[in-house]
Amino acid sequence: MSKDEVKTAINELLDNTPEQVLQEVFEYLKSVQGKSNKSVSMSQNLRTILMEDKELLERLAK
């Protein structure tokens, strides 16, 4: 997808997104402004790992 196509698709999704989630999306977008591609990629990878291992991490925390 081109950048314009992605923006259009995002706008369409945002129209049907609950307000609370919109705030989270806004905060995330603000947080990645000015960061390098490498930094953003590392953050995405960490988030993926944490989401995939959420149950395991919860069990370890008990």
Sequence and secondary structure as in RCSB ss.txt:
>XXXX:A:sequence
MSKDEVKTAINELLDNTPEQVLQEVFEYLKSVQGKSNKSVSMSQNLRTILMEDKELLERLAK
>XXXX:A:secstr
  HHHHHHHHHHHHTTS HHHHHHHHHHHHHHTT  HHHHHHHHHHHHHHHHTHHHHHHHH 
